[in-house]
Amino acid sequence: MSEKAVDDPGVPVPTEFSLSVLMQRSPSDSPWQDELWEVVGVTATRGERSASPGTVTLVHEQGEIRQYRHSGFRLRLHVDECESYYHNLRAPVPRCFVIAGEDGEGRPVPFLVSLSFDEANAYQEGDGAVYAVAMPPELYRWCELFVLDHYVPEKKKKRRLTDWRKAGDDPAIKAARHE
């Protein structure tokens, strides 16, 4: 699918976006680990020549702090995740969730970027490393348009309460008690 500007009226909202993840390595104060890794940003790479997945580039170095750009990610939105995107957009600080595995030396290596609370939670429950970082404005607008195009909130249904005082007269309930 070709990517078009998010703000073009009448143009269908694309279902995927090219991204890079910016990770920072810094010394740790902990006696149990030598270095601390964190995701410091997610950047949209539309309009740039798309790097191949897994490309890692040192982009900044100051003392013992190093920042690496992990390129080649494709963020895809799915209609069945719209409710989760909606709740993310309504949060005080909307987030991008970067899911990472470990390389052979125990360093985190991002492999997925998501805007879904539910997907991030599923990876976190499975002991995956999930980093939450503020969502860039361009991704916010794109996700918002996608949600407006596809999300239909479910109407809340009030559950009908059973009057248990009268339930004793119901033949089906009487039969269930005597089984």
Disulfide bonds with the S-S distance in Angstrom:
none
